[in-house]
Amino acid sequence: MSNHQNHEVPGADVWSASDLYRNAVQQLHEAASVMKLDPNVAARLSVPKRALVVSVPIRLDDGSIKVFEGYRVQHNMTLGPGKGGIRFHPEVTLSETAGLAMLMTFKCSLVGLPLGGAKGGIRVNPSQLSRQEHQSLMRRYTSEINMIIGPDKDIPAPDVGTDAQHMAWMMDTFSQERGFAIPGVVTGKPIEIGGSLGRAESTGRGVVYTTVHAKKYLADKGRGSARIDSSTTVAVHGFGKVGAIAALEIHALGAKVVAIGDYAGGIYNKNGLNVPEVHRYFQKNRTLVGYPEAEAIKPEDVLTLDVEVLMPCAIDGVITDKNVNQVKAKIISEGANGPCTTSAMKVLEERGAFIIPDVLCNAGGVIVSYFEWVQGLQNFFWSEKEVNGKLAEVMENAFKKVVQIRDQHDCGMKTAALIAGVDRLDKAMRLRGLFP
Ligand code: GLU
C-alpha cells in the first residue's frame, strides 16, 4: 500500500498486513482512477466498516482446551446486510479476512444483489480436527459473533474449509440462543433445513457460465472459436466445492479437461480425463493421488500447462510474479478469490490472456446464496431449474456489463469488474449520505 493511501485513511495500516488486502486496495485504487471516483468514496471503501476479533476456546477430544482466533469483518453495508463466507484455514488473519470482505462488497454490488460485503474466518487447520471438534469450534465461534450477525444484519455462508454442515451448526446455535428456528441467518445450508437447490453447485456452475461467455466474447472479436469441444483444453487447480463442479460441468459441455490438481497432488492426461470417474475416485479416496488413468504431476504444475482455459479454483496467491511467465492459458477463470496477484494479472493481460476476475467468475455462489435467503424469508422454495435459470441470467448480465466497461475504458477485466461494482456503491453511498 502506498504512503499516500495510509495518509488518506488513518489506521489503514491496521488492515494492510496481508498481500490479499493490499492487492484488493490496489485494485480498488486502479478502478477508482479509471472511473475518476470521488476520493472521499475511495477512502471510505479502502477500509472495512467494522471487525470483530474473538477467542474461540474449545475442548479437544483428548480433554485438553485449545483457544483459536476468529474474525468477522463487515466491509460495507450500504446496499444491505453483510454477506460472505466463513473460512477455516491455518493462514487466516484479520487482514486477509478484511481483504476478502472487501471483495465480497464489490462482488455483491457488481451482480446487483441488495447485500453488502463481509467475511469471517478461524485460524485453524481443519484437517487436524475431528467432526466433534469442528462442531464445537463452529458453535462457539457463532456464539462469540452472535451480536453482529442475523438475517437482516450479516449472513455467513461456507468458504474454504467449511461446508453445509458447518452452516447447519451455525444456524442451530444462533436459533437456540434466540429460542426459535432462524434459517435466514446463514446460506449454503443443507436442503433439509432451508437450503436452496443448486446452491452447492452454484459457484462451479458460474465459473463455467462465465467461461462460456468469455469464449463467445473473444470469438466476436475474432479471437478463436466460441465452441466448446475437444479442442477446448482445460486445467483445473483445486478439486473442492468449486473446482470439482467446474471440472464436471465443463467436461459435460464437451471440453477436454487434461489436468486437475489439489493440495496433495495433480493428475494429467493429454487425451483428457474422465472427470466423473476422477470425481468418484476423489470421493472414495479423498485425494487425486494414485488415480490410475493419468500421470502424476505436481499441483503447481497444473497452473503452467499449455491449455486454452485455466481455472484456479483453490486459494489466493497461486499465480504471482514468480510463475506468471510460465502460465500459458488464454483464458483464466478465477474460481477462487484472488488467485492472481495484481502484478501477475497485468503481465497476463499484457500478453493477451483474458482474465475472468474472481468477483465475476465465482459470484455464482453468493448469487444463489441470495436466492436461498430470499426463499427462506418467504418460506417459498424454487425448483433447481428455476434457480439455475435465474443464476444464468444474473451472471450473463454481469458479464455483459463488465466487458462493456472493459471496451469503453480499454482497461483490464478486474478493473472493469470493480468499476461496475464501485459505481453502483458510489451512487448508493451518495444517496444515503454521510451520517451524522
Ligand atoms: N464464500 C463464497 C464467496 O466467496 C460465498 C459467499 C456467500 O455465499 O455468502 O463468494
Residues whose N, C-alpha, C, O or C-beta is under 5 A from the ligand:
A	BS01	LIG	K83 G84 G85 I155 A157 P158 D159 N362 G365 V366 S369
